[in-house]
Amino acid sequence: MQKLLIVLGIALIAAGLFWPWLRQVPLGRLPGDITIPLGANGRLYLPLGSCLLISVVLTVLYRLFR
């Protein structure tokens, strides 16, 4: 559990450092991502396409490094 928390912490720090470049990745605007406007100030966002892509990539990485 300790190693997992350390790795997650390092990953969060890396994501924070590389955030200006990570924002330019089109993840979150893929086909299959659904945005539903809710009134004047609301919006419901369902990132189905992005979640599917992340799941496939993580599954492939897990199988490669298992």
C-alpha positions in Angstrom: 0.0 0.0 0.0 2.9 2.3 0.8 4.5 1.9 -2.6 1.2 2.5 -4.3 0.7 5.8 -2.5 4.2 6.9 -3.3 3.8 6.1 -7.0 0.4 7.9 -7.0 2.0 11.0 -5.3 4.8 11.0 -7.9 2.3 10.7 -10.7 0.3 13.7 -9.4 3.4 15.8 -9.0 4.5 14.9 -12.6 1.0 15.7 -13.9 1.2 19.1 -12.1 4.5 19.9 -13.6 3.5 18.9 -17.1 0.0 20.4 -16.9 0.6 23.1 -19.6 1.4 20.4 -22.1 -1.1 17.9 -20.9 -4.0 20.4 -21.4 -3.3 20.4 -25.2 -3.9 16.6 -25.4 -7.4 16.2 -26.9 -8.5 13.8 -24.1 -11.9 14.9 -23.0 -13.0 16.0 -26.5 -13.2 12.7 -28.2 -16.1 11.4 -30.2 -18.4 9.7 -27.7 -17.9 12.3 -25.0 -21.4 13.8 -24.3 -22.1 17.3 -23.1 -25.6 18.2 -22.1 -26.4 21.9 -21.3 -28.5 22.3 -18.1 -30.1 25.7 -18.0 -28.2 29.0 -18.0 -25.2 28.0 -15.8 -25.1 24.2 -15.8 -23.6 21.5 -17.9 -23.5 17.7 -17.6 -20.4 16.1 -19.0 -20.1 12.4 -19.6 -16.7 11.4 -20.9 -17.6 8.0 -22.3 -15.1 8.0 -25.2 -12.2 9.3 -23.0 -12.9 6.7 -20.3 -13.0 3.9 -22.9 -9.7 5.0 -24.4 -8.0 5.2 -21.0 -9.4 1.8 -20.0 -8.0 0.2 -23.2 -4.5 1.9 -22.7 -4.3 0.9 -19.1 -5.4 -2.7 -19.8 -2.7 -3.0 -22.5 0.0 -1.6 -20.2 -1.1 -3.9 -17.4 -0.9 -6.9 -19.7 2.5 -5.9 -21.0 4.1 -5.3 -17.6 2.3 -8.1 -15.7 
